[in-house]
Amino acid sequence: MLKLTFLGTGAACPSVERNVSSLALVREGETLLFDCGEGTQRQMMRYGVSFAFREIFFTHYHSDHLLGVIGLLRTLGLLNIFGEESRKEGLTLYGPKGAARILGQTLDVGIERVKFPVEIVELKVGDVVKRGEYDIVTFPTDHRADTIGYALAEHVRLGRFNPEKARALGIPEGPLWGKIHKGETITLDDGRKVAPSELVGAHRPGRKVVISGDTRPCSGLREAATDADLLVHEATFSHADLARAKETGHSTAREAAELASAARVKRLVLTHISPRYSREAPELVAEARSTFADTIV
């Protein structure tokens, strides 16, 4: 499973219809948070995002991407103290240049009751956070601050296992299924040998999700997004406000769609929407879809 829950998609300040920036990505049961604007923890409660996460990745430190971490840390600490939720493992906060200073200040405000370790890791463009089955790769973006974007890139995945055929062959569900799925030939109680090729399809390419953060269109983002399954791209303004977008270091819906098309992504999601647009933002959707059809806001 690979699932994204948009906890906040508004730019600059919260509105009745949109909270400010935060995104939860769940991969095979593991939750990662990207940015943590004001009110993120309440959005997590509202939309059923687990508090049993261990990492937050910040694209930059403007307040609409950061302020929610203070309250979230406070709540995690209280849950730990009163025994409502056990959290022995630590929390890691990742971010671009300035992480130690800026994130450290937020800890000074929000951590007085936290009884678990919190680590701050400063990332630079091109750094890779390696995991067993995927990597998180940073790439350059173009905003009015020290910023980075993130790409979650899975390694090549195992082929699909055929449970119906396994049952038909008399292989009991359990450890033997796991062994054969991982490439091991198994021997059944009656002496029959079953090879992985009989039950497991060809290896599948890993999926890639790219999160732009706040940015103007730029070559670093386009390269990172090449052939991505999903591109989450900011679209603060319509193209009628291109001058304002350039002035503030943001993108228009058309620019996001042009980049998605150039990068050959499969699907585009527009986020970081100015409060001037309605919940559905039909003008932004229409503008983007005229260039890249598979777009939602």
Steps between C-alpha positions, in 0.01 A plus 500: 500500500613852422260768622516878530275698734502875441471652848538855374504637146470874554763769449614752761212479749219258586150561373161344571551262207874426516758454770863595432770268369537147624496164328498147643642222284433143610702224339440140606378616842782751561396865535720790390400866545607772257475851645297578807297820476285640778223258603657189345433283804127580490488409132674171584229422753227602259624286211629199691874544452698303756702681766741205499727668247873552551601766249404843368660636183493879461533660157581839659429706810236754405241507776218342297717186468641492853287636783300181556800304623496677837152383592554159347809438713314618806216256434739211438663575833169511685383176348820339619475639853141394564542156352242543224761407244843351549774666296842369590658556162632842412394762248720639221447841341660548158539830319724716282767747610419655837342187646700496823429865576138532390366157593700518821309815593168324449615224734581758765135609489324167460709228660481557875282193553643277229664189647642354180810603303466749215775517238547780245665415168600770252478392136650653190410459135582152377497334841335158514326357805535126436246243607470128444248523217513865396704820510403858573699725270528877536511732200533877442202731489471873434327701773588805709677298769720196556275230357509142377250259349463130572460195278405165647640241258435133561751234404397234249211308655429128510256364245140436596434177690210282378314379812229313306755290316690439826185361659430289193847347534426415863747745651372606844475872562776621730881496505528296180320774307749754628799286409389437145405867452855596598651265242555177690406161353300307759447129563156381608430214740425267207841570346384735225722798430343831404716769338427873531446526126184290537330745735674837476484739207780711359665764716321835497657845483488701820255786533610863527323785677644852467412786737599845374457719805477871419683578179514657160527248215865397474721242334580323828134432564439390143788254514388359835143458372595319178272196455353541849177322583378804691617860507374722781569849369413833652263721296448807713361713215334487161703609200319833501709576809831385353673821601393448862614138485846606382519775762422260785691197375195288422351322198179528302274207415604519136868494590450195720319324216773590251763357729294183555467456124872556441589252775255235368339448839194278526290727722517857630357629828486877551543630854599814697196685362451870571201585725357705212381177332198293600526147638476338156710772329341426160703767324827338612382152403387616154823693445716200588291242313527698179867399506504182712174306515558280807494783753310550824511774760 
